[in-house]
């Protein structure tokens, strides 16, 4: 009887430890940032075209906003 209780306690402790490790990993901002940075880098390495198109679109948008702010009629 006590062996089964001790086994259940050990299982519950292992489960709790695993759950706490998962929570720690999800809340660890530097680790998550590095994970997403590695994922983005591998995505760029596989196919850089969408990244280049996206960067170009952002640059054009910024230039357009700056031009609109400079040349807009403020009257």
N, CA and C atoms as an extended XYZ file, in Angstrom:
225
Properties=species:S:1:pos:R:3:atomname:S:1:resname:S:1:resid:I:1 pbc="F F F"
N         0.823       -1.198        0.000 N   UNK     1
C         0.000        0.000        0.000 CA  UNK     1
C         0.866        1.261        0.000 C   UNK     1
N         1.859        1.306        0.879 N   UNK     2
C         2.700        2.497        0.937 CA  UNK     2
C         3.554        2.635       -0.310 C   UNK     2
N         3.903        1.492       -0.944 N   UNK     3
C         4.672        1.565       -2.188 CA  UNK     3
C         3.870        2.250       -3.281 C   UNK     3
N         2.591        1.948       -3.365 N   UNK     4
C         1.770        2.567       -4.410 CA  UNK     4
C         1.586        4.059       -4.136 C   UNK     4
N         1.460        4.435       -2.878 N   UNK     5
C         1.330        5.853       -2.532 CA  UNK     5
C         2.636        6.581       -2.850 C   UNK     5
N         3.755        5.978       -2.500 N   UNK     6
C         5.051        6.585       -2.793 CA  UNK     6
C         5.275        6.694       -4.302 C   UNK     6
N         4.837        5.694       -5.042 N   UNK     7
C         4.950        5.747       -6.509 CA  UNK     7
C         4.094        6.869       -7.088 C   UNK     7
N         2.878        7.007       -6.568 N   UNK     8
C         2.007        8.086       -7.044 CA  UNK     8
C         2.596        9.446       -6.709 C   UNK     8
N         3.170        9.573       -5.526 N   UNK     9
C         3.805       10.835       -5.136 CA  UNK     9
C         4.971       11.138       -6.067 C   UNK     9
N         5.780       10.143       -6.357 N   UNK    10
C         6.917       10.334       -7.264 CA  UNK    10
C         6.439       10.724       -8.662 C   UNK    10
N         5.373       10.083       -9.132 N   UNK    11
C         4.818       10.434      -10.449 CA  UNK    11
C         4.301       11.866      -10.468 C   UNK    11
N         3.587       12.250       -9.407 N   UNK    12
C         3.051       13.607       -9.320 CA  UNK    12
C         4.169       14.643       -9.254 C   UNK    12
N         5.230       14.338       -8.514 N   UNK    13
C         6.371       15.254       -8.451 CA  UNK    13
C         7.021       15.405       -9.818 C   UNK    13
N         7.187       14.291      -10.519 N   UNK    14
C         7.789       14.345      -11.858 CA  UNK    14
C         6.904       15.150      -12.802 C   UNK    14
N         5.602       14.944      -12.707 N   UNK    15
C         4.661       15.689      -13.550 CA  UNK    15
C         4.706       17.182      -13.217 C   UNK    15
N         4.729       17.515      -11.937 N   UNK    16
C         4.801       18.914      -11.512 CA  UNK    16
C         6.109       19.549      -11.984 C   UNK    16
N         7.205       18.835      -11.860 N   UNK    17
C         8.501       19.348      -12.321 CA  UNK    17
C         8.480       19.614      -13.822 C   UNK    17
N         7.912       18.700      -14.563 N   UNK    18
C         7.801       18.884      -16.015 CA  UNK    18
C         6.947       20.093      -16.356 C   UNK    18
N         5.823       20.247      -15.652 N   UNK    19
C         4.941       21.388      -15.891 CA  UNK    19
C         5.634       22.702      -15.562 C   UNK    19
N         6.347       22.747      -14.458 N   UNK    20
C         7.064       23.969      -14.079 CA  UNK    20
C         8.176       24.297      -15.079 C   UNK    20
N         8.850       23.275      -15.596 N   UNK    21
C         9.877       23.508      -16.619 CA  UNK    21
C         9.257       24.096      -17.879 C   UNK    21
N         8.094       23.585      -18.285 N   UNK    22
C         7.406       24.118      -19.464 CA  UNK    22
C         6.995       25.571      -19.253 C   UNK    22
N         6.467       25.881      -18.077 N   UNK    23
C         6.068       27.253      -17.773 CA  UNK    23
C         7.289       28.168      -17.788 C   UNK    23
N         8.381       27.718      -17.183 N   UNK    24
C         9.603       28.520      -17.161 CA  UNK    24
C        10.096       28.796      -18.580 C   UNK    24
N        10.056       27.785      -19.442 N   UNK    25
C        10.493       27.977      -20.829 CA  UNK    25
C         9.619       28.985      -21.563 C   UNK    25
N         8.316       28.935      -21.327 N   UNK    26
C         7.408       29.855      -22.023 CA  UNK    26
C         7.550       31.285      -21.525 C   UNK    26
N         7.913       31.465      -20.262 N   UNK    27
C         8.027       32.802      -19.698 CA  UNK    27
C         9.441       33.366      -19.769 C   UNK    27
N        10.381       32.596      -20.273 N   UNK    28
C        11.765       33.039      -20.392 CA  UNK    28
C        11.904       33.833      -21.692 C   UNK    28
N        11.833       35.161      -21.584 N   UNK    29
C        11.810       36.026      -22.763 CA  UNK    29
C        13.073       35.893      -23.614 C   UNK    29
N        14.269       35.929      -23.043 N   UNK    30
C        15.455       35.785      -23.900 CA  UNK    30
C        15.471       34.455      -24.664 C   UNK    30
N        15.062       33.384      -24.000 N   UNK    31
C        15.037       32.077      -24.665 CA  UNK    31
C        14.018       32.076      -25.804 C   UNK    31
N        12.830       32.660      -25.557 N   UNK    32
C        11.814       32.725      -26.605 CA  UNK    32
C        12.274       33.606      -27.759 C   UNK    32
N        12.922       34.738      -27.447 N   UNK    33
C        13.428       35.623      -28.492 CA  UNK    33
C        14.449       34.892      -29.356 C   UNK    33
N        15.370       34.185      -28.712 N   UNK    34
C        16.376       33.435      -29.462 CA  UNK    34
C        15.741       32.348      -30.317 C   UNK    34
N        14.710       31.708      -29.786 N   UNK    35
C        14.019       30.663      -30.549 CA  UNK    35
C        13.386       31.242      -31.812 C   UNK    35
N        12.693       32.374      -31.665 N   UNK    36
C        12.059       32.993      -32.827 CA  UNK    36
C        13.087       33.588      -33.782 C   UNK    36
N        14.194       34.106      -33.252 N   UNK    37
C        15.251       34.630      -34.115 CA  UNK    37
C        15.874       33.503      -34.934 C   UNK    37
N        16.113       32.371      -34.308 N   UNK    38
C        16.658       31.221      -35.037 CA  UNK    38
C        15.679       30.732      -36.107 C   UNK    38
N        14.399       30.746      -35.762 N   UNK    39
C        13.373       30.323      -36.717 CA  UNK    39
C        13.323       31.289      -37.910 C   UNK    39
N        13.405       32.590      -37.638 N   UNK    40
C        13.391       33.580      -38.715 CA  UNK    40
C        14.643       33.459      -39.575 C   UNK    40
N        15.782       33.231      -38.950 N   UNK    41
C        17.034       33.089      -39.708 CA  UNK    41
C        16.976       31.874      -40.621 C   UNK    41
N        16.483       30.758      -40.112 N   UNK    42
C        16.402       29.566      -40.957 CA  UNK    42
C        15.392       29.769      -42.089 C   UNK    42
N        14.314       30.507      -41.803 N   UNK    43
C        13.343       30.813      -42.843 CA  UNK    43
C        13.976       31.683      -43.928 C   UNK    43
N        14.766       32.671      -43.516 N   UNK    44
C        15.459       33.529      -44.480 CA  UNK    44
C        16.482       32.726      -45.283 C   UNK    44
N        17.195       31.835      -44.604 N   UNK    45
C        18.195       31.018      -45.291 CA  UNK    45
C        17.559       30.092      -46.333 C   UNK    45
N        16.358       29.591      -46.031 N   UNK    46
C        15.660       28.713      -46.972 CA  UNK    46
C        15.162       29.479      -48.192 C   UNK    46
N        14.579       30.669      -47.972 N   UNK    47
C        14.007       31.434      -49.076 CA  UNK    47
C        13.990       32.913      -48.691 C   UNK    47
N        14.975       33.688      -49.143 N   UNK    48
C        15.050       35.091      -48.735 CA  UNK    48
C        14.082       36.015      -49.477 C   UNK    48
N        13.463       35.546      -50.555 N   UNK    49
C        12.623       36.425      -51.377 CA  UNK    49
C        11.485       37.070      -50.586 C   UNK    49
N        10.690       36.331      -49.799 N   UNK    50
C         9.614       36.993      -49.045 CA  UNK    50
C        10.139       38.028      -48.056 C   UNK    50
N        11.296       37.769      -47.469 N   UNK    51
C        11.881       38.723      -46.536 CA  UNK    51
C        12.303       39.998      -47.257 C   UNK    51
N        12.888       39.839      -48.443 N   UNK    52
C        13.317       41.010      -49.218 CA  UNK    52
C        12.101       41.809      -49.677 C   UNK    52
N        11.071       41.122      -50.132 N   UNK    53
C         9.845       41.806      -50.556 CA  UNK    53
C         9.220       42.547      -49.372 C   UNK    53
N         9.168       41.903      -48.221 N   UNK    54
C         8.606       42.544      -47.028 CA  UNK    54
C         9.403       43.763      -46.600 C   UNK    54
N        10.722       43.641      -46.595 N   UNK    55
C        11.573       44.775      -46.220 CA  UNK    55
C        11.411       45.925      -47.205 C   UNK    55
N        11.291       45.601      -48.495 N   UNK    56
C        11.086       46.631      -49.514 CA  UNK    56
C         9.745       47.328      -49.304 C   UNK    56
N         8.711       46.554      -48.996 N   UNK    57
C         7.391       47.144      -48.756 CA  UNK    57
C         7.417       48.071      -47.544 C   UNK    57
N         8.103       47.669      -46.491 N   UNK    58
C         8.213       48.518      -45.304 CA  UNK    58
C         8.965       49.796      -45.631 C   UNK    58
N        10.067       49.672      -46.379 N   UNK    59
C        10.856       50.859      -46.747 CA  UNK    59
C        10.031       51.815      -47.601 C   UNK    59
N         9.292       51.295      -48.563 N   UNK    60
C         8.450       52.146      -49.416 CA  UNK    60
C         7.373       52.830      -48.573 C   UNK    60
N         6.798       52.108      -47.639 N   UNK    61
C         5.768       52.698      -46.775 CA  UNK    61
C         6.343       53.831      -45.935 C   UNK    61
N         7.522       53.624      -45.374 N   UNK    62
C         8.143       54.662      -44.555 CA  UNK    62
C         8.467       55.887      -45.392 C   UNK    62
N         9.029       55.671      -46.583 N   UNK    63
C         9.333       56.800      -47.471 CA  UNK    63
C         8.043       57.529      -47.833 C   UNK    63
N         6.973       56.800      -48.102 N   UNK    64
C         5.694       57.419      -48.430 CA  UNK    64
C         5.136       58.242      -47.284 C   UNK    64
N         5.237       57.729      -46.087 N   UNK    65
C         4.738       58.470      -44.919 CA  UNK    65
C         5.558       59.733      -44.688 C   UNK    65
N         6.872       59.612      -44.804 N   UNK    66
C         7.730       60.783      -44.624 CA  UNK    66
C         7.436       61.821      -45.712 C   UNK    66
N         7.304       61.379      -46.959 N   UNK    67
C         7.005       62.295      -48.052 CA  UNK    67
C         5.646       62.968      -47.822 C   UNK    67
N         4.667       62.202      -47.386 N   UNK    68
C         3.341       62.770      -47.132 CA  UNK    68
C         3.427       63.808      -46.015 C   UNK    68
N         4.218       63.520      -44.966 N   UNK    69
C         4.350       64.459      -43.852 CA  UNK    69
C         5.059       65.735      -44.295 C   UNK    69
N         6.024       65.618      -45.184 N   UNK    70
C         6.769       66.791      -45.631 CA  UNK    70
C         5.951       67.625      -46.615 C   UNK    70
N         5.315       66.979      -47.572 N   UNK    71
C         4.660       67.693      -48.674 CA  UNK    71
C         3.167       67.907      -48.485 C   UNK    71
N         2.603       67.462      -47.391 N   UNK    72
C         1.168       67.669      -47.199 CA  UNK    72
C         0.896       69.145      -46.924 C   UNK    72
N        -0.278       69.557      -47.313 N   UNK    73
C        -0.680       70.953      -47.138 CA  UNK    73
C        -1.291       71.093      -45.749 C   UNK    73
N        -0.630       71.841      -44.878 N   UNK    74
C        -1.064       71.971      -43.493 CA  UNK    74
C        -2.040       73.113      -43.270 C   UNK    74
N        -2.529       73.723      -44.298 N   UNK    75
C        -3.423       74.883      -44.123 CA  UNK    75
C        -4.791       74.507      -43.745 C   UNK    75
